């Protein structure tokens, strides 16, 4: 289980639900702040807002959806790197 709040240095809210991605040995559990929602991403943007250095190598881009920016992160690569950093998972 990875807590991205801790990784990014953000205060951790108490008691959050877990989102489990993938299965078996590839499964990853993430504490989340709210239930996932389906969004239709809009226009791709060329200039991303500030993203912590920890995530920079895993960014694939960003999209503008009315009033929100969605960041596309290569989660497979991110979780593989995190697993390797904590013991070669």
C-alpha positions, 0 to 999 in steps of 0.5 A, spaced: 500 500 500 502 506 498 500 513 501 501 518 496 499 524 501 506 521 505 510 521 499 508 528 497 508 531 504 501 532 504 497 532 511 494 525 511 486 525 513 484 520 518 480 514 515 480 514 508 477 508 503 482 504 499 482 504 492 485 497 489 488 497 482 490 491 479 490 484 481 495 479 485 502 480 485 501 487 481 495 489 486 496 496 489 492 499 494 491 507 495 488 511 500 483 516 497 480 522 499 473 521 495 470 515 491 473 515 484 468 519 478 468 518 471 470 524 467 471 526 460 478 529 459 478 535 455 483 539 451 490 537 452 494 542 455 502 544 454 503 547 461 502 543 467 501 546 474 506 545 479 507 538 480 512 535 486 519 533 483 517 526 486 512 525 480 515 529 475 519 523 471 512 519 471 508 525 468 505 523 461 501 530 460 495 534 463 488 535 460 483 541 462 476 539 464 472 546 464 475 548 471 479 543 473 486 540 470 487 533 470 494 530 471 496 523 467 501 519 471 504 513 469 502 509 475 505 502 473 512 506 472 511 510 479 508 504 483 514 499 480 519 505 482 516 505 489 516 498 490 523 498 488 525 503 493 522 499 499 525 493 498 525 490 491 517 489 490 
